[in-house]
Amino acid sequence: MINIGIIGAGQCNSSTGGIAYRAGFAVARTGAVLYCGGLEGVMEHASRGARDAGGTVIGILPGDDRTGANPYLSYSIPTGFGEARNSIVVKCSDVLIAISGSYGTLSEIAYALKWGKPVAGIGTFRITDENGQSAPIRYFDSPEEAVEWAAEIASNRSKIRSNREEAK
């Protein structure tokens, strides 16, 4: 099973929402499970897109209960961890797609890069290290192209994991 995380701000304009919707729709069409923070903004638009395409959406919620969860989630997981739940979204995802975003998105990108998870970016942060080296984020203009790339990367990583498990 492939797990793709879509991350982005809890508030967004209609243009960004449309991109998130298209990304969520495309994720579901690949057969992947979509993980997100489960609230509004980019998360809700991506969730709606995935549900409209018949996909599965798992929302990792910051609170102790399901208050504020968007209505398009297939499953919602309250963590009680506040913003620290961002790390769970990243850990559950094989690949992440960052759409626009704010500082919470930046933290998720940082976790992903630290843990060696591939990141696609659409209109999101451009990050460099202290030496001016660009972070290994693959940027796209099209959400469909970002999802195609993410699904291919996730599928390859899944095959490698399976081969390692079979070799044990």
VMD Tcl script that draws the C-alpha trace (Angstrom):
set ca {
  {0.00 0.00 0.00}
  {1.23 3.47 -0.88}
  {0.71 6.34 1.57}
  {0.98 9.91 0.31}
  {0.81 12.87 2.67}
  {-0.56 16.19 1.51}
  {0.49 19.05 3.73}
  {-0.38 22.73 3.67}
  {-1.88 25.57 5.63}
  {-5.13 25.39 7.56}
  {-6.37 28.41 5.63}
  {-6.00 28.92 1.91}
  {-7.44 30.88 -0.99}
  {-9.61 29.29 -3.66}
  {-6.73 28.90 -6.11}
  {-4.64 26.95 -3.60}
  {-7.76 25.01 -2.58}
  {-8.29 24.01 -6.20}
  {-4.72 22.75 -6.46}
  {-5.16 20.77 -3.23}
  {-8.44 19.30 -4.49}
  {-6.80 18.18 -7.74}
  {-3.87 16.67 -5.82}
  {-6.19 14.75 -3.50}
  {-8.24 13.51 -6.45}
  {-5.07 12.35 -8.22}
  {-3.78 10.59 -5.08}
  {-7.00 8.58 -4.85}
  {-6.81 7.71 -8.55}
  {-3.38 6.11 -7.96}
  {-4.90 3.87 -5.28}
  {-2.77 5.44 -2.56}
  {-4.06 6.37 0.88}
  {-3.98 10.10 1.56}
  {-2.69 11.28 4.95}
  {-3.16 14.83 6.17}
  {-3.64 16.90 9.30}
  {-7.39 16.47 9.01}
  {-8.51 20.06 9.47}
  {-9.47 22.87 7.06}
  {-7.66 24.66 4.24}
  {-5.35 22.58 2.07}
  {-6.14 19.52 4.18}
  {-9.89 19.77 3.63}
  {-9.65 20.49 -0.10}
  {-7.27 17.55 -0.64}
  {-9.52 15.31 1.47}
  {-12.58 16.28 -0.55}
  {-10.75 15.58 -3.80}
  {-9.67 12.15 -2.63}
  {-13.15 11.25 -1.36}
  {-14.75 12.47 -4.60}
  {-12.44 10.05 -6.44}
  {-13.40 7.19 -4.12}
  {-10.18 7.21 -2.11}
  {-9.29 6.70 1.53}
  {-8.30 9.70 3.64}
  {-6.74 9.50 7.10}
  {-6.65 12.67 9.18}
  {-4.15 12.95 12.03}
  {-5.83 15.47 14.31}
  {-4.09 17.75 16.82}
  {-6.79 17.66 19.51}
  {-8.03 15.16 22.07}
  {-11.21 14.55 20.08}
  {-12.57 14.89 16.57}
  {-13.69 18.51 16.96}
  {-12.72 20.47 13.86}
  {-12.10 17.40 11.70}
  {-13.08 18.00 8.10}
  {-16.09 16.01 6.88}
  {-14.22 14.23 4.07}
  {-12.02 12.02 6.24}
  {-12.47 8.26 6.02}
  {-10.74 7.88 9.37}
  {-9.77 10.50 11.93}
  {-7.18 9.95 14.62}
  {-7.19 12.42 17.52}
  {-3.69 12.61 19.02}
  {-3.85 15.28 21.72}
  {-0.39 16.30 20.51}
  {-1.23 19.72 19.06}
  {1.20 20.74 16.33}
  {3.50 17.87 17.31}
  {1.06 15.68 15.36}
  {2.85 16.99 12.26}
  {5.55 14.42 12.92}
  {2.94 11.64 12.82}
  {1.61 12.83 9.45}
  {5.15 12.63 8.10}
  {5.93 9.22 9.69}
  {2.73 7.74 8.19}
  {3.55 8.99 4.68}
  {5.92 7.42 2.18}
  {6.15 10.69 0.23}
  {4.82 14.17 0.97}
  {3.37 16.85 -1.25}
  {3.59 20.34 0.22}
  {1.05 22.76 -1.23}
  {1.66 26.39 -0.35}
  {1.75 26.38 3.45}
  {2.69 28.15 6.60}
  {5.05 27.36 9.47}
  {3.31 24.08 10.31}
  {3.95 22.99 6.72}
  {7.56 24.08 7.07}
  {7.92 21.84 10.15}
  {6.51 18.89 8.22}
  {8.91 19.52 5.35}
  {11.78 19.65 7.84}
  {10.76 16.34 9.45}
  {10.44 14.71 6.03}
  {13.87 15.90 4.91}
  {15.47 14.89 8.21}
  {13.95 11.41 7.98}
  {14.80 10.92 4.30}
  {11.24 11.12 2.99}
  {10.84 12.56 -0.52}
  {9.00 15.89 -0.78}
  {7.22 17.41 -3.76}
  {6.42 21.10 -3.58}
  {3.75 23.19 -5.27}
  {4.04 26.89 -4.48}
  {5.73 26.15 -1.18}
  {8.94 27.02 0.64}
  {12.27 27.04 -1.14}
  {14.83 26.02 1.44}
  {18.60 26.26 1.43}
  {21.16 25.20 4.01}
  {23.92 27.33 5.50}
  {26.08 26.66 2.42}
  {23.39 27.82 0.02}
  {22.59 24.27 -1.10}
  {18.94 23.78 -2.01}
  {16.98 21.24 -0.01}
  {16.07 18.12 -2.02}
  {12.50 19.17 -2.75}
  {11.12 18.44 -6.22}
  {8.98 21.38 -7.36}
  {5.99 21.12 -9.67}
  {3.44 23.47 -11.20}
  {0.86 20.74 -11.76}
  {-0.65 18.75 -8.89}
  {-1.21 15.80 -11.21}
  {2.49 15.72 -12.12}
  {3.47 16.00 -8.44}
  {1.22 13.06 -7.56}
  {2.49 11.00 -10.48}
  {6.07 11.58 -9.26}
  {5.12 10.89 -5.62}
  {3.31 7.66 -6.48}
  {6.24 6.40 -8.54}
  {8.72 7.22 -5.76}
  {6.47 5.65 -3.10}
  {5.95 2.53 -5.20}
  {9.70 2.10 -5.69}
  {10.33 2.58 -1.96}
  {7.58 0.06 -1.18}
  {9.16 -2.53 -3.50}
  {12.55 -2.04 -1.83}
  {10.97 -2.55 1.62}
  {9.21 -5.70 0.41}
  {12.42 -7.11 -1.03}
  {14.24 -6.44 2.26}
  {11.51 -8.18 4.26}
  {11.54 -11.19 1.94}
  {15.33 -11.45 2.31}
  {15.07 -11.76 6.12}
}
mol new
graphics top color blue
foreach p $ca { graphics top sphere $p radius 0.5 }
foreach p [lrange $ca 0 end-1] q [lrange $ca 1 end] { graphics top cylinder $p $q radius 0.2 }
display resetview
